[in-house]
Amino acid sequence: MAPRLSPDGRRLAVGILTREGNADIWVYELERGTRIRLTTDGPQTIRPAWSPDGTRIAFSSNKSGNTDLYWKRTDGSGEGGVLLSRPGDQWLDSWSSDGQVLAFQELPPDGTSGRARDIWLLPLDADPFPFRISTFYERQARFRPGGGWLAYVSDESGQNEVYVSPDSGSGSRAPISIRGGSEPVWSSDGTELFYRNGNKMMVVEVGAEPSAASLPRLLFESGGEFETNRWMPYYDVSPDGERFLMIRRAGATESTGAEQIHVVLNWFEELERLVPTDN
């Protein structure tokens, strides 16, 4: 679940779900093909986000009852620690490129009237503060590399759309997607914003002002064999912007009934194999 490439593109952090329904985070060395189990907290320890220097991973876990925010060193050493624990459920989205702020979506505690999911920001040296609170579902907050802006998804229009707003939490927002969009992921240089619309992968060129962003452009369309998710991006983009990392559903096996997940790194070669074209 929610694959995340390290800042240098050499490692992969991903949540792996067991047959029993528990989930923990594993870290893969892509060149060597090795892996370590980073967490053993369960029952749901998911949503990894790398620190900019690649030495720590923050994540969400419900090991204490509510879903709270934690961190651990990427080599598995040490015990890690708690980043935020409070009533309600806190679902991690991303880590700012300066390493100072985390973005997360909160499901308020029972009895909070009229609210769905809200986006909050957590400075590592201060208390969390709201970025977007409403009666709608706001989620999938992704900091722009280099700072300044935050992409997120809201259903305020009646369907999911991607927006960009100043990462300070103040100021106007700019709509990015057209006729639906979710799972925003920035390019490593912050000049492009990718998102999904069903099985379509779209891209928008974003300059200094998102309000002047380009029209969405179709990159490719799959046949539905790759996982998507309404709460968090189920793909990532390599630091050089040349490859997409996707999760492919292989289907249930006859012997165990378990679902097999394949990571696809060379997306464009895979796409040509699955969907041949004449040009």
Buried (B, 14 or more C-beta within 10 A) or exposed (E): BBBBBBBEBBBBBBBBBEEEEBBBBBBBEBEEEEBEEBBEBBEBBBBBBBBBEEEBBBBBBBBEEBBBBBBBBBEEEEEBEEBBEEEBBBBBBBBBBEEBBBBBBBBBEEEEEEBBBBBBBBEBEEEBEEBBBBEBBBBBBBBBBBBBBBBBBBBBEEEBBBBBBBBEBEEEBBBBBEEBBBBBBBBBEBBBBBBBBEEBBBBBBBEEEBEEBEEBEEBBBBEEBBBBBEBBBBBBBBBEBEBBBBBBEEEEEEEEEEEEBEBBBEBEEBBEEEEEEEE
